């Protein structure tokens, strides 16, 4: 009887130790995640506080996550800048249209390359991988766009970015993981490749579509270099990021003239630091609003290729 009790006690000990180790892991993991979230969010909250704080008062320092002297003058200065609304409309248009066209083009190309019967798919995939690391250079690309009539045009934001080797390869990898039996059964019912792509493959590719769409949208929204390079002389095709970049450059240039600084800062309560913070918040706000709607697809899309069967 005593031996039985001893055996039962020995059998319960490992479970008790396991529950303690699990509790310790949960506690430390929770603490780590809280610290990580604080470290991640603090720069954003600090920038938000500075953007709503009086510029002269912000120079004193000591602002953390709450503004000390609340004001909207920083945002008024940014929003009153010339061509800002035009740039905002162009940025929205290029983001929406560029995302739709690029997603459609990459999806069709990925579907074609992912088919087993498509010849030279390995060679073409290798060729596209090479284009990710090698290009013709800035001057040849500029001359090519100029000869194609893309400079001083809105379409320079759309057409060159329709095909991306990285996005296409990500979609192809996801499509290759879809069972072939679905396509074969659809072909037995008389479905063509267009029907298979639209009604079978695409509904199953929502996670990767959302992930790639987010990548494309962020790239389109944050892009300003192409506006400066190809549409610098066309104010009607300027972008929000390019206008904010010019504003930040003007208020950050310590060697600028007094007249330039006066025009850039419309109020004595506005400083380069506060204007920079307001411009940063305006830049990131649309993406922050968009991300929650794509988060569940984005997380699923990040696991592409992570599981091998």
N, C-alpha and C positions, 0 to 999 in steps of 0.2 A: 504493500500500500504506500509506504514511504517512497519507494523507488518510483512508483507511478506519479506521485506528486512532484518529485524532483524532475522527472522527464517532462511533465506538463509545464513546470516553471521554466525549464530550459527552452521549451518550445515557444513560450510567450516572449522571451527576452528579445529575440531578433526583431519581432514586430514592434516592440516598444522602442527599440533603438531606431528602427526605420521611421517611425512616426516622429521622433525627435529630430532626426536629420532632415526629414521633409519640411517640418515646421521651421527649422533654422534656414533652410534654403529659401522658403517662401518669404521669410522676413528679410533676408539679405537681398533677395531679388527685388522685392518691393521697394526697399530703400534705394537700391541702385537705380531702378527705373524712375523713382521720384527725383533723385539727383540729376539723372540724365535729362528728364523733361525740363527741370528748372534751368539747367545749363543751356538747353536748346531754345527755350522760350524767352529767356531773359534779354538777349540782344534785340529781339523783335519788340518786346514790351518796352524796353528802354528807348528804342527808336521812336515808337509810338508816343511815348511820354514827351520826348524832346520835340516831336513835331507839333504837339498841342501846347507847348510851353512858350512863354515869351522868350524871344531870341536873346535879348540882352541879359535876362535873368538866367538863361541856360548857360551863359559863359561862366557863371559862378561855379558850376558843377554841382554835384550832390543830387542830381536827378536820377532816380532809379526806375521804378515802374509806374509812378504817378506824377503828372505835371504839377509843378509848384505854383505857377502863375498861368492859368488857363487862357488861351487865346486861339483864334482861328486865322490870324494874320498870315501865318506861314503858308497855309493852304490857299488863301486869297492871292498871295504873291505868285504861287505856282500856277494857279488856275487862270490868272489874269495875263499870263504870258501870251504874246502874239503867236498865232498858228497852233496853239495848244489843242483847241477843239478840232481843228482840221486833222492834226496828227492823231488825235484820239479816234476819230472816225476811220481813218486809214488803218490804224493799228487793229481796230476791231474787225474791219473788213478783211484785212490780210490774214488775221488769225482764223476767222471762221472759214473763209474760202480756201485758204491755204491748207487748213487741217482737213477739210472735206476732200479736196482734190488729191492731196498727198496720201491720205488714208485709202482712198479708192484705188489710186494707181499702184501703190505698194501691195495692196491686198490682191489685186488681179495678177500682178507679176509673181507674187509669192505663191498663189494658187497654181499658176502655170508651171513654175519651177518645182513645186512639190509633187507633181504628178510623176508616177513611176515610168510612164510611157514616153515622157518628154526626153528627147535626145539632147545630149551635151549639157545636161543640167549641172553636172559636177564641174565641167570646164567653165560654164558661165558663172557659177557661184564663186569659183576661184578668181575669175576676172573681176567680179564685183567687190570681192574682198580686197583686191589690190587697189581699187579706186578709193578705198577708205584711207589709204596711207599715202597715195601719190596723186597729185593733180597737176594741172598745167601751169599754175602760178597766177598771181593776181593780175598782172598786165595782160597775158594772153586771154584770161577769162573776161577781163573788161573789154578788150577788143572784140572778142566773140559776141558778147552781149550787145555791143554797139553795132556790129554788123547785122545782128538779128533784129535790131530795132527795139531792144528791151530797155535801153537806158532812157531816162526821163519818161518812164512808163510805170504804171501800177503793176504790170504783169511781171516785172523783174522780181517781185516778191513772191510770185506764185509758181511760175513755170520752172525755174531752176531747182526749186525744192520739192518738186512732185515725186521724184524718185530718190530714195535714200537706201544705200546698200545695207546699212545696219538695220533699219526698220524692216526692210524686205526679208532679210535673213532671220530676224526674230519671228516674223509671221510665218515664214516657211517652216521653221523648226516646230512651231505650234501645230501647223496644219499636218505635218508629217506624223504627229502623234494621234491624229484622228483615225479610227479603224477604217481599213479599206473596204470592209464589208458594207458600210453605209453607202459608199459610192457605187459599189458593184450592184447592190440591191436596187438603187435608183436607176442604174443603167438598164437593168432587166425590165424595169417598168417603163422604159422608153425615155428617160430624162437625159437631156444633153448636158454638156459641161456648164453652160450658162445657168441652167436650172439647178444643177448640183452646187454650184458656187453660191448662188443667191439664196437657195432655200434649205440647204443642208450644211455646207461648210461655214458660211458666214454666221448663222445663228449660234453655232458651236464655238466661234472665235470671238465672242464678245469680250472676254477678258483681255486677250492680246490686242484687240482693236482699241479698247479703252486705254490700255497702257501706252500703245504707240500714239494714239490721239493726244494723250496728255503730253508726251514728249514733244510732238510736233507743235502743239498749241503754245507750250512754254517757250519753245525756240522762236516761233513766229512773234509772240508778244514781246519778248525781251530783245529782239534783234534791232539794232540801230546802225550797224556798220554798213549794211547794204544801202540804207537810205542816204548815208553820207557819201558813199562811193558812187552810186549810180543816179541818184535823184537829188543831188545837192543843190542844183540850180532850179529845181521844180518844187516850189513851195506847196503846190496843191497835192503833192505826193509825199510830203513829209510824214514822219511817224511820231507817235507820242514819246517813244524812248529817245529818238534823236533830239527832239525839242527839249526834253528834260536833261539830256546829256549836255546840250549847249548851255542850258541854264546853270547846271552844276559847274560847268567849266568856267562860266563867267563869274560866278560868285566865289569860286575857289581860287581864281587866279590872283595871287597876291601882288603880281606886278601890273595888274590892270590899272587903267586910269580911274580917276575919281568919278568921271562922268559914266563910265561903264558900270562901276559899282553902284552908282546912284540909280541907274536904269534897272539894274538887276534886282536890287533890293528896294522895294517901294515904300518901306517903312523903317524908321529908326529902330523899331522893336524886332526887326527881322535880321538875322545873321546868316552867314553861309552854312553854319552847322544846323540851324533850325530849318532852313530851306532844303538842305540835303536830306534831312530826316523826313520832311513832308513829301518830297519827291520820291523817296524810297518807298514810303507807305503807299502812295498812289500807284507806283509801279507794280508792287506785289499784291495789291488788293484783289484784282480780278482772278488771279491764279489761286489765291486762298479761297475765294468763293467757289471756284470751279472744282477744286480737289475733293471736297467731301462727297460730291455726287459720283466721282469715279474711283473712290478709295477702294471699295470692295473688289472692283475689277482690277485695279492697279495692283493690289496685293496678290491676287491670283495670277496676274500676268508676270509678276516678278519670279514666280516659281517655275517658269518655263525652262525645261532642260534640267531642273533640279532633281527629278526622279527618273531613274533608269530602270526599266523592267526587262 
